[in-house]
């Protein structure tokens, strides 16, 4: 159905049925759509059209679709409606998805919705809502299949059947002690082939990884990717098992973090959603444009200082944008590699090795590009010294670009800032400033005395 949803005709059909008030026909039309596809379809509608579509869906489908919708696409008029109706919807969801939806509501509305839920379910959701939404506790589900370490294989098998019958999907069977502290995992294969009276303790294996509830969600994704896990246990400060994070949660985390990094890397904001309005986009982007204005003003000052040199060798004005563009491209390459390396390997011990590598790359690339630029400069001006100036300026700026593209994100990361946020504004300014300074300064020193 995903391929079909890319056509505008689906959206127009839904709009037509809404306009005609054909709720039953709309429900029938949407019946064959998967909740994920329904979410894509609803996100393509105007804001005021989304809630009516969700209202015609059966509760279970509406709940799953609501969970699949991006946060900013969830209709406020539905979420701020009757608390009993919202409680009906979130009851159909796993506790982590329910907590995500309830967490978007104002505090007073959260209390009203929780008051409509069964006491145990409300307590579970309050527990999840207490964690930061981007922490392991904020993305975990409290629905786990766990058995006691002092149980026998027969007792554990019966307990697993009981928990599974309650609708809890599971990929891993956790083993806990009498205080609920995580002791390990037990393989289903071992349960099947072991004698009924064998103690679970003898089948327990240490977990490949355990994450605390306070761990950042991006680090959780890194841990699960490193050990190829389908689920990872989450523990509290006392090592008690409080939840689990599954691979589908990690896929959502990776998508969210990647989108955030791309927006930040381009000078936008991690808070800006791709479908955000004009006002939000202006608010998030304008500060970085102001910063870019300030930094590029320094480069303009360098040009102004050497204005007499440009007046005497007008051809330098044509070479300046070439120097700046190549420096920017080389710096962007180094910046992208370094930011990605920091994201995958946050250890800081190899930072200077990364910087040294990019300087070496700049030296090598600068030598080749500089020679090519020198030949082109000589052909254009028929002046050997002009070609020499262009070569040295190009070479020097590519070295600076490699250094800045690696050093700036490393420095920001050491200072506790996100290296994807402001790196591009700073390194672009450095390559422009040094590129113009090398070209015009060397021209003043080498070329002008020989004219």
C-alpha positions as CSV (number, residue, x, y, z in Angstrom):
1,X,0.0,0.0,0.0
2,X,3.0,2.3,0.5
3,X,3.5,2.8,-3.2
4,X,-0.1,3.7,-3.7
5,X,0.0,6.3,-1.0
6,X,2.5,8.4,-2.9
7,X,-0.2,9.3,-5.4
8,X,-2.2,12.5,-4.7
9,X,-5.4,10.6,-5.8
10,X,-5.5,8.8,-2.4
11,X,-5.4,12.1,-0.5
12,X,-8.0,13.7,-2.8
13,X,-10.3,10.7,-2.4
14,X,-10.2,11.0,1.4
15,X,-10.8,14.8,1.1
16,X,-13.8,14.1,-1.2
17,X,-15.3,11.6,1.3
18,X,-14.8,14.0,4.2
19,X,-16.4,16.9,2.3
20,X,-19.4,14.6,1.4
21,X,-19.8,13.5,5.1
22,X,-19.5,9.9,4.0
23,X,-18.0,8.5,7.3
24,X,-19.0,4.9,6.6
25,X,-17.6,4.9,3.0
26,X,-14.4,6.6,4.3
27,X,-14.0,3.9,6.9
28,X,-14.5,1.2,4.2
29,X,-12.0,2.9,1.9
30,X,-9.4,3.1,4.7
31,X,-10.0,-0.5,5.9
32,X,-7.2,-2.0,3.7
33,X,-4.5,0.5,4.8
34,X,-1.8,-0.5,7.3
35,X,-1.6,1.9,10.3
36,X,1.9,3.1,9.0
37,X,0.4,3.9,5.6
38,X,-2.6,5.6,7.2
39,X,-0.2,7.8,9.2
40,X,1.6,8.8,5.9
41,X,-1.8,9.5,4.3
42,X,-3.0,11.6,7.3
43,X,0.2,13.6,7.4
44,X,-0.4,14.6,3.8
45,X,-3.8,16.1,4.8
46,X,-4.3,19.6,6.2
47,X,-4.3,19.9,9.9
48,X,-8.0,20.4,10.3
49,X,-8.7,17.3,8.2
50,X,-6.7,14.8,10.3
51,X,-8.8,14.4,13.4
52,X,-12.0,13.6,11.4
53,X,-10.2,10.8,9.6
54,X,-8.9,9.3,12.9
55,X,-12.4,9.5,14.3
56,X,-13.9,7.2,11.7
57,X,-11.3,4.5,12.3
58,X,-11.9,1.6,14.7
59,X,-10.3,2.2,18.1
60,X,-7.5,-0.3,17.7
61,X,-6.5,1.0,14.2
62,X,-6.9,4.7,15.3
63,X,-4.6,4.1,18.2
64,X,-1.9,2.4,16.1
65,X,-2.1,5.1,13.5
66,X,-1.9,7.9,16.1
67,X,1.2,6.2,17.5
68,X,2.8,6.1,14.0
69,X,2.1,9.8,13.3
70,X,5.0,12.3,13.8
71,X,4.5,14.3,17.0
72,X,3.8,17.6,15.2
73,X,1.3,15.9,12.9
74,X,-1.0,14.6,15.7
75,X,-4.2,16.7,15.7
76,X,-4.4,18.9,18.7
77,X,-8.2,19.0,18.6
78,X,-8.3,15.2,19.0
79,X,-5.7,15.1,21.8
80,X,-7.4,17.9,23.7
81,X,-10.8,16.2,23.4
82,X,-12.7,14.2,26.0
83,X,-10.1,12.6,28.4
84,X,-12.2,9.4,28.4
85,X,-11.8,9.1,24.6
86,X,-8.1,9.6,24.7
87,X,-7.9,7.0,27.5
88,X,-9.8,4.6,25.2
89,X,-7.2,5.1,22.4
90,X,-4.1,4.8,24.5
91,X,-5.5,1.6,26.2
92,X,-5.0,-0.1,22.8
93,X,-1.3,0.7,22.7
94,X,1.8,-0.6,24.3
95,X,2.8,1.4,27.3
96,X,5.8,3.2,25.6
97,X,3.6,4.4,22.8
98,X,0.8,5.4,25.2
99,X,3.4,7.4,27.3
100,X,4.6,9.2,24.2
101,X,1.1,10.4,23.3
102,X,0.1,11.3,26.9
103,X,3.4,13.1,27.4
104,X,2.5,15.6,24.6
105,X,-0.5,16.8,26.6
106,X,-0.6,19.6,29.1
107,X,0.0,18.4,32.7
108,X,-3.7,19.0,33.7
109,X,-4.9,17.0,30.7
110,X,-2.4,14.2,31.5
111,X,-3.9,13.9,35.0
112,X,-7.4,13.7,33.6
113,X,-6.5,11.0,31.1
114,X,-4.6,9.0,33.7
115,X,-7.5,9.2,36.0
116,X,-9.7,7.4,33.3
117,X,-7.3,4.4,33.2
118,X,-7.2,1.4,35.4
119,X,-5.0,2.0,38.5
120,X,-2.2,-0.4,37.5
121,X,-2.0,0.9,33.9
122,X,-2.0,4.5,35.1
123,X,0.9,3.8,37.6
124,X,2.9,2.2,34.8
125,X,2.5,5.2,32.6
126,X,3.3,7.7,35.4
127,X,6.5,5.7,35.9
128,X,7.5,6.0,32.2
129,X,6.5,9.7,32.0
130,X,8.9,10.5,34.9
131,X,11.9,9.8,32.6
132,X,13.3,12.2,30.0
133,X,11.7,11.5,26.7
134,X,15.1,11.0,25.0
135,X,16.5,8.7,27.6
136,X,16.4,4.9,27.8
137,X,13.6,5.2,30.4
138,X,11.6,7.5,28.1
139,X,11.6,5.0,25.1
140,X,11.4,1.7,26.9
141,X,8.4,-0.4,27.5
142,X,7.7,-1.8,30.9
143,X,6.2,-4.9,29.4
144,X,8.8,-7.7,29.9
145,X,8.7,-11.4,30.3
146,X,10.7,-12.3,33.3
147,X,11.1,-15.4,35.5
148,X,12.7,-15.9,39.0
149,X,16.1,-17.4,39.2
150,X,15.0,-19.9,41.9
151,X,12.2,-21.4,39.7
152,X,12.5,-24.7,37.9
153,X,12.2,-25.1,34.1
154,X,8.6,-26.3,34.5
155,X,7.6,-23.3,36.7
156,X,9.4,-20.9,34.4
157,X,7.6,-22.3,31.3
158,X,4.2,-22.0,33.0
159,X,5.0,-18.4,34.0
160,X,6.1,-17.5,30.4
161,X,2.9,-19.0,29.1
162,X,0.9,-16.9,31.5
163,X,2.7,-13.7,30.7
164,X,2.5,-14.4,26.9
165,X,-1.3,-15.1,27.2
166,X,-1.7,-11.5,28.5
167,X,-0.6,-10.2,25.1
168,X,3.0,-9.4,25.8
169,X,5.2,-10.0,22.8
170,X,8.7,-11.0,23.8
171,X,12.1,-11.7,22.2
172,X,14.0,-12.4,25.3
173,X,13.2,-14.1,28.6
174,X,14.9,-12.2,31.5
175,X,15.9,-13.8,34.8
176,X,15.5,-11.8,38.0
177,X,16.1,-12.5,41.7
178,X,13.6,-12.1,44.5
179,X,14.2,-8.3,44.6
180,X,13.6,-7.9,40.9
181,X,17.3,-7.4,40.1
182,X,18.4,-8.6,36.7
183,X,20.5,-11.7,36.8
184,X,20.6,-12.6,33.1
185,X,18.6,-14.2,30.3
186,X,17.6,-17.7,29.5
187,X,17.3,-19.1,25.9
188,X,14.0,-20.6,24.9
189,X,15.9,-23.5,23.3
190,X,17.4,-24.4,26.7
191,X,14.0,-24.3,28.3
192,X,12.6,-26.7,25.7
193,X,15.3,-29.3,25.9
194,X,16.0,-29.1,29.7
195,X,14.4,-31.4,32.3
196,X,11.3,-29.9,34.0
197,X,13.0,-30.0,37.4
198,X,16.2,-28.3,36.4
199,X,16.8,-24.9,38.2
200,X,16.6,-21.8,35.9
201,X,19.7,-20.5,37.7
202,X,21.7,-23.2,35.9
203,X,20.5,-22.1,32.5
204,X,21.0,-18.4,33.1
205,X,23.5,-16.5,30.9
206,X,24.8,-13.0,31.4
207,X,23.1,-10.4,29.2
208,X,25.2,-9.1,26.3
209,X,24.4,-5.6,27.4
210,X,22.4,-3.7,30.0
211,X,21.5,0.0,29.9
212,X,20.6,2.3,32.7
213,X,17.3,4.2,32.5
214,X,19.2,7.5,32.3
215,X,21.2,6.6,29.3
216,X,20.7,8.8,26.2
217,X,18.6,7.1,23.5
218,X,21.3,7.6,20.9
219,X,23.8,5.7,23.1
220,X,21.2,3.0,23.5
221,X,20.9,2.6,19.7
222,X,24.7,2.4,19.5
223,X,24.8,-0.3,22.2
224,X,22.2,-2.4,20.4
225,X,23.9,-2.0,17.0
226,X,27.3,-2.9,18.5
227,X,26.0,-6.2,19.9
228,X,23.3,-6.9,17.3
229,X,20.5,-7.2,19.9
230,X,16.8,-7.4,19.2
231,X,16.1,-6.2,22.7
232,X,18.1,-4.8,25.6
233,X,17.1,-4.7,29.3
234,X,16.8,-1.4,31.2
235,X,17.6,-1.2,34.9
236,X,17.3,1.3,37.7
237,X,20.1,2.4,40.0
238,X,19.6,-0.7,42.1
239,X,20.0,-3.0,39.0
240,X,16.3,-3.9,39.1
241,X,14.8,-4.8,35.7
242,X,12.3,-2.0,34.9
243,X,11.8,-2.4,31.1
244,X,13.2,-3.3,27.7
245,X,14.0,-1.5,24.5
246,X,13.4,-3.4,21.2
247,X,14.8,-3.1,17.8
248,X,11.8,-1.3,16.4
249,X,12.2,1.4,19.0
250,X,15.9,1.7,17.9
251,X,14.8,2.2,14.3
252,X,12.7,5.1,15.3
253,X,15.5,6.5,17.4
254,X,18.0,6.3,14.6
255,X,15.6,8.0,12.2
256,X,14.9,10.8,14.7
257,X,18.6,11.3,15.5
258,X,19.6,11.2,11.9
259,X,17.0,13.8,10.9
260,X,18.1,16.0,13.8
261,X,21.7,15.8,12.8
262,X,21.0,16.6,9.2
263,X,19.0,19.7,10.2
264,X,21.6,20.9,12.5
265,X,24.5,20.1,10.1
266,X,22.8,22.3,7.5
267,X,22.4,25.2,10.0
268,X,18.8,24.4,10.9
269,X,17.6,23.2,14.2
270,X,17.1,19.8,15.6
271,X,13.7,21.0,16.9
272,X,12.6,22.0,13.4
273,X,10.3,19.5,11.8
274,X,10.5,19.0,8.0
275,X,6.8,20.0,7.7
276,X,7.2,23.0,10.1
277,X,5.7,26.4,9.4
278,X,7.5,29.5,8.1
279,X,7.6,31.1,11.5
280,X,9.2,28.2,13.2
281,X,11.8,27.8,10.4
282,X,12.7,31.5,10.6
283,X,13.1,31.4,14.3
284,X,15.4,28.4,14.2
285,X,17.5,29.4,11.2
286,X,17.9,33.2,11.7
287,X,20.4,33.0,14.6
288,X,22.8,30.9,12.5
289,X,22.5,33.2,9.6
290,X,23.4,36.1,11.8
291,X,26.4,34.2,13.1
292,X,27.4,33.5,9.5
293,X,27.0,37.2,8.7
294,X,29.4,38.1,11.5
295,X,32.0,35.5,10.6
296,X,32.0,36.3,6.9
297,X,32.3,40.0,7.7
298,X,35.8,39.2,9.0
299,X,36.6,37.7,5.6
300,X,35.3,40.8,4.0
301,X,37.6,42.9,6.2
302,X,40.6,40.9,4.9
303,X,39.6,41.8,1.3
304,X,39.2,45.4,2.3
305,X,42.7,45.6,3.8
306,X,44.2,44.3,0.6
307,X,42.0,46.5,-1.7
308,X,45.0,48.2,-3.3
309,X,46.5,44.8,-4.3
310,X,43.2,43.9,-6.0
311,X,43.1,47.2,-7.8
312,X,46.6,46.6,-9.2
313,X,45.9,42.9,-10.1
314,X,42.2,42.7,-11.0
315,X,42.5,39.0,-11.9
316,X,42.9,38.2,-8.2
317,X,39.2,39.1,-7.8
318,X,38.3,36.3,-10.2
319,X,40.5,33.8,-8.3
320,X,39.2,34.6,-4.9
321,X,35.8,32.8,-5.2
322,X,37.7,29.7,-6.6
323,X,40.0,29.6,-3.5
324,X,37.0,30.0,-1.1
325,X,34.8,27.4,-2.9
326,X,37.5,24.7,-3.0
327,X,38.4,25.4,0.7
328,X,34.7,25.2,1.6
329,X,34.3,21.9,-0.3
330,X,37.4,20.3,1.3
331,X,36.4,21.5,4.7
332,X,32.9,20.1,4.3
333,X,34.4,16.7,3.5
334,X,36.6,16.8,6.6
335,X,33.7,18.1,8.7
336,X,31.3,15.3,7.6
337,X,33.8,12.6,8.3
338,X,34.8,14.0,11.7
339,X,31.2,14.6,12.9
340,X,30.2,11.1,11.8
341,X,33.3,9.6,13.6
342,X,32.4,11.5,16.8
343,X,28.8,10.2,16.5
344,X,30.0,6.6,16.1
345,X,33.0,6.7,18.5
346,X,32.5,9.4,21.1
347,X,35.8,8.5,22.8
348,X,38.1,11.5,22.7
349,X,41.4,9.7,22.8
350,X,41.8,9.6,19.0
351,X,40.9,13.3,18.4
352,X,44.3,14.5,17.5
353,X,44.9,11.5,15.2
354,X,41.8,12.5,13.3
355,X,43.0,16.1,13.0
356,X,46.5,15.0,11.9
357,X,45.0,12.7,9.2
358,X,42.9,15.6,7.8
359,X,45.9,17.9,7.7
360,X,47.9,15.2,5.8
361,X,45.0,14.8,3.4
362,X,44.9,18.6,2.9
363,X,48.7,18.7,2.2
364,X,48.3,16.0,-0.4
365,X,45.2,17.3,-2.1
366,X,46.5,20.9,-1.8
367,X,49.7,20.0,-3.6
368,X,47.9,18.4,-6.6
369,X,45.2,21.1,-6.8
370,X,47.7,23.8,-6.3
371,X,49.9,22.7,-9.2
372,X,46.9,22.5,-11.4
373,X,45.8,26.0,-10.3
374,X,49.3,27.3,-10.9
375,X,49.4,26.0,-14.4
376,X,46.0,27.5,-15.1
377,X,47.1,30.8,-13.5
378,X,50.2,30.9,-15.7
379,X,48.2,30.2,-18.8
380,X,45.8,33.0,-18.1
381,X,48.2,35.7,-17.0
382,X,51.5,34.5,-18.6
383,X,53.2,35.3,-15.3
384,X,55.1,32.7,-13.5
385,X,54.8,34.5,-10.2
386,X,51.0,34.8,-10.5
387,X,50.9,31.0,-10.9
388,X,53.1,30.6,-7.9
389,X,50.9,32.8,-5.7
390,X,47.8,30.9,-6.8
391,X,49.4,27.5,-6.1
392,X,50.6,28.5,-2.6
393,X,47.3,30.1,-1.7
394,X,45.3,27.1,-2.9
395,X,47.7,24.7,-1.1
396,X,47.6,26.6,2.2
397,X,43.8,27.0,2.2
398,X,43.2,23.3,1.6
399,X,45.5,22.5,4.6
400,X,43.5,25.0,6.7
401,X,40.2,23.5,5.4
402,X,41.3,20.0,6.5
403,X,42.5,21.3,9.9
404,X,39.3,23.4,10.5
405,X,36.9,20.7,9.3
406,X,38.4,18.3,11.9
407,X,39.4,20.6,14.7
408,X,36.2,22.7,15.0
409,X,33.8,19.8,15.7
410,X,36.4,18.1,18.0
411,X,36.7,21.4,20.0
412,X,33.0,21.9,20.2
413,X,32.5,18.3,21.4
414,X,35.2,18.7,24.1
415,X,33.4,21.9,25.2
416,X,30.2,20.0,25.6
417,X,28.4,21.4,22.5
418,X,26.8,19.4,19.6
419,X,29.5,19.4,16.9
420,X,26.9,19.3,14.2
421,X,25.3,22.6,15.3
422,X,27.8,25.4,14.6
423,X,30.7,23.7,13.0
424,X,29.9,24.7,9.4
425,X,29.5,28.4,10.3
426,X,33.0,28.5,12.0
427,X,35.0,26.4,9.5
428,X,33.5,28.3,6.5
429,X,34.6,31.6,8.0
430,X,38.1,30.2,8.6
431,X,38.6,28.9,5.1
432,X,37.4,32.2,3.6
433,X,39.5,34.3,5.9
434,X,42.7,32.3,5.4
435,X,42.0,31.7,1.7
436,X,41.7,35.4,1.0
437,X,44.6,36.2,3.3
438,X,46.9,33.7,1.6
439,X,46.0,34.8,-1.9
440,X,46.1,38.6,-1.4
441,X,49.0,38.5,1.1
442,X,51.2,36.4,-1.1
443,X,50.2,38.6,-4.1
444,X,51.3,41.7,-2.1
445,X,54.6,40.0,-1.1
446,X,55.6,38.1,-4.2
447,X,53.7,39.5,-7.2
448,X,53.4,43.3,-6.7
449,X,57.1,44.0,-6.4
450,X,57.7,42.3,-9.7
451,X,55.1,44.2,-11.7
